[in-house]
Amino acid sequence: MSPAHTPLRINDVAQRAGVSPATVSRVLNNNLSVTQAKREKVQAVIEELGYRPNRVASNLRRQQAQMIGVVISDIENPHFTAVVRAVEDAAYRQGYRVLLCNTDEQPEKQRSYLGVLTAERVAGAIISPTEARAPEIGELIDHGTCVVAFDRDIADRRADAVVAANAEGARTGTAHLIACGHSKIGYISGPLRVETGAERLRGYDECMKAAKLTPIVAYGDFRYEGGARATRELLARGATALLVGNNLMAVGALHAIKEAGLKVRRDIALVAIDDPPWAELTDPPLTTLAQPVRAMADSAVEMLLERLGAGRKRRKRLVFDFEWRHRGSCCDQQALQVASS
């Protein structure tokens, strides 16, 4: 086909109007987020060039625009399984479908999947980042995709965020173990390059130092094997109580405690951050700090839809408190009342 007969593209309109292709697309789809001035300018160029959108391609784009990308860091973690379930439920109710991406805490996988979301032109993305400062997140936003950070914040302040009060949660768990009468309290931490790992360690450390106690920390990488390894280390260092930074490491801790011939509560107190379904099935049932996952997921989807519908520009950041689930893996309520009096 000769250049004279080459069909006009949306990029041609965007270039002539001095706007992005995404803005032209929004005008064509009557998206109210475009200012009146830009709308009139784009419409004038469309009339001038005689541009007519390809309806087949437009329909395909419209279907893609009903997709929400969800990027999580570990699909094997029951916390993120619950997150995906809750996000999918909330998105489906609003007429959106979910494209799931699992990064396994690997920055290169995050880069790859964010590239996929950009290419697929998803309407929005809910991201639990492995790398909070990854430039690919900014590129996704540059392409007109609305982004909400979930569980872990994102450095790019154009993204909204829904997170838990991680430092305060860790302080609560540590203070509870202190109230139970323990002074040698070990903490099993996730990686410090991840926001939740760094914030939870900070809360534990501040609480221990405020009580004039020495922090005892080992690192478990948010994984089962790491939790078992860190527990063996902390037991060897004389810890009589453990605060565990997530549920997968808690499974490893339980394995290492059993392997050492010890029993939870009788020999070693245990509190875990995150509340997986099996927490009530251990002996004794596991005391946990639970994130209100469904409420957080509903808020993330709601914030995303606000951006998509009304074109909201101002950033929102919601912080949810942990919910305390006392089940007796550290001390019973009566002992706690005596210790606290």
N, C-alpha and C positions, 0 to 999 in steps of 0.2 A: 504494500500500500504506500503511495507517495505521501510525502509530508503534508501536501495540500489536503489529503483526505484522512489524515490521522485524527481520530476522534478526540475532542477536547476531554481533558481529565480534570478531576477536582483540584489537582496540584496547579493546573494552569490558572484556574479561577483564584486560588489562594495567592499565587505569585502576583497576579495583576492587582488584586485587592490589598496586597501587603499584610496578609494575615496567615495563620496556619491552616493546613488542610482540615484540622480538627474543628476550627471555627466555621469553615465553610460547611462541613458536615452538620454541625449544630444548627446552622441557619436552615439548611435543607430539611432538617428534621424538626424545625420549629422549637428548638430548645431555648427556653426563656433565659438561660444563663448568659446569652450573648447580649451585649449592650445595644441599644437602639441605633447608635451611630455606626457601629460595626455591621449590624444587620443590614442597614440601608446601603452601606458601601458594598457589601457582598452581593446584595440583590441587584444593585446597579451593574456590577461587573457581569453577573450571570445574564442579565438582559442584554448588555453590550456584546458579549461573546456568543450569545445564543446557546449557552450551555444547557444540556438536558441530561440529568443523571441517568445512569444505567440502572433500571429498576430491578433487574435480576441481582446485580451486585449490591444494590441498596438493600434488598431483602436479606441477602447473606450477611451484610454488615449489621443489619438490625437484629438478626438472630445472635450474632456474636456479641452485640451490645447487651444482650440479656444474660451474659455470662459474668460471673464473679470469680476471680482467681483467689484461691486460698493457699497460702504458702506456709507450711508448718515445718518445724525443725526435726521432728522425730515421730513418725507415725506409730512406732511401737510403744511410745509413751502413752499410757492410759489418759493422761491429762489432755494431750492433743487429740486423741481419739474422741474424747468427749467434746472438745472444742469444735472439731469438724462436724460432728453430729448436730450440735446446737446451731452452728452457723448455717449448715445446709437446711435445717428446719426453718430457720428465720428467713433465709433467702428465698426458699421455695414458696413460702406463704406470700411473698411479695412479687412472685412471677419470675424470679431469677434462678438460674442453674449454676452449679458450682464446678469449677475446674480445679482439681486438687493437685498440689505439688508438694513433695516431701524432700527436704534438703539433707537430712541425716547430719545436721550441724556442719556441713561441708560448704565453705564459701564458693567453691567452683560450681557445685550443684545449684546453689542459690543464684549465681550469675546466669547459669543456663536456663533455669526455670523463669527467671524474670524476663529474659529475652523471649521466651515462648509467650508469656503473657502480653508483652509488647506487640509481638507479631500477630497474636490472636485478637488484638484490639478489644480485650475484655473491658466491660464498663467500669469495673472497679476491682480492687484487690485488697484482701485482708492478709497481712503479712506478720508472721512471727519471725523476725530476722535472725539469721546466724551472724551476719555482719550488718550492724546498724548503720554504718557509714558507706555501704556499698554504693558506688556511683550508678549502678543499674537501677536502683530505686528512684533516684532523681530522674533518670532517663525515662522510666515508666511514667512518672508524673508529667514530664515534659511532653509526652505523647497524648496527654489529655486524660490519663487514667486516674481516677480518684483512689487514694490509698488510705487505709486505716491500719496502723500498727496494733498488733494484738499480743498481749503478754509481755512483750519487750518493745520499748520505744524505738523510734527511727530518728536519726540525726536530722534529716530533711524536715524542716518545720512546716512544710506545705502539707504534710500528712497528719491526719488526726491520730489519736492514740487511745487505747483502752488497756489499762494495766492494773495489776494488783499492788497493794502497799507492801512490797516485799521486805523492806527493812523493818517496818513495824511488825509484820508477821513473824519474822525471825526473832525480834525482841520479845514478842509475846511468848513464843515457845521456850526461849531461853529463861525468861523470868519465871515461867511455870516450873521448870526443872529446878531452878534455884529455890523456889518456894517449897518444893518437895524435899528439900534438904541436901541437894547435891552441890558440890563445889568443883568437882573434876568433870566438867561437862565438855564433851568433845563435839565438834561440828564437822559434818561431812559436806563439803562445799562443791558446787558445780564450777565450771571454768569461769575465770574472772573476766574473760573477753566478752562473755554474755551478760547482759544487764542484770538478769535475775540472779545469776551467780554472784556478781559483785555486790548487789544490793542486800541480798540475804546474808552474806558474810559480814557486811557492815553492821547490820542490825544485831547479829549475834555478838560481834566484837564489842560494840558499844555497850551492850547490856552486861557482858562479862566484866568489862573494865569499870563500869559504874558500880558494880558489886564488889570491886577490888579482887576479882578472880582472874586467874591466868587463862587466856584462850588456848584451846588445844584443837588445832585444825588439820584435817587431811582432805585431800582432793579426790573426787570420784567421777568427774567428767559427766555427771548426769546420767550415768549408765550403770547397769546391774553389776558388771564385773568391777567397775571402779568403786561402787559402794561397798562391795565385799572386801576389796583390798584396803580401802580407807578404814573400815571397821576393825580389821585385824591390827592395823597400825595404831588406832586409838585405844584399843583394848590393851595393847602392849605398853602404851604410854600411861596406863592407869586410869582411863576414863571410867566413871561409874554411871554415866548417863550420856545419851547421844541425841543430838538434834540433826535430822537428816534433810538435806536440801531439796530433794524431790522424791517422787514415789518409786522410780526405778532403782535409785540408790538405796531406798528403804528395803526393797526385796533383797538386794545384796547384803545389806546389814543384817537382816533376819537370818540369812543363810550362814553368814560368818559367826553370828552369835550361837546358833545351833551347832555349828562345826566346832566351836570352842567348848561345847558342853555346858553352856550357860543358858539361863532362862530369862526371858524378858520380864521385867518388873522385879522378880526375885533377886536377880544378879545384876541386871543392867536396865536402866530406865530408857525409854525410847519415845521420841516424838518426831513425826514426819511432816514435812510440808507437802501439800497435795493430798487429796482424799480419794484414792482409787476404790472401785467397788469391792475389792477383797479386804479392805481395811477392817471391816467388822468380823471377818472370818478367821483372823489370826487368834492365837491363844497366848496371852489375853488379847482382846481386840485392840487395834492400834489407835492411839490418840493422834489426831492430825490437825493441821491447819488447812482448811479447804478454801479454794478459790470458788466464788460463785459463778461457775463457768457459763451456765445458761444465761444468766442476767448480763454477763459481760459480752457474750456472743450476740444477744439481742441488741445491745447498745451499739456494738460495732457495725452490724448490718443497718441499723437505724441511722447512724452517723453517715454511712456510705450513701444511703438513699437520699439523705438531706443534701449531700454534695451533688448527686446526680440530678435531683429534681429541681432544687432551688438555686443551684450553683453557689452555695455558701462558700465564702472565701476565708472567713475567720477560723482559725484552728481551734479544735476542741480536744481536750485531754481529760479523760475520766479515770479516776483511781478508785478501785474497789478494795474494801477491807476483807481480810481473810475471816472465815468463820471457824470458830474453835469447836472441835469435836472431841470431847473428853471421853475416852473409852477404857482407860485403866492400864495402859502400857507403861505408865511412869509411877503414879501413886493414886490411891483411891481418893475420893472426895473428902472423906473424913480426915485422912492423914494430911491432905492439903490444907484443910481448915485449921488443924492443929498447928501445922508448920507456919501458917500465915498469921496466926494470932499472937 
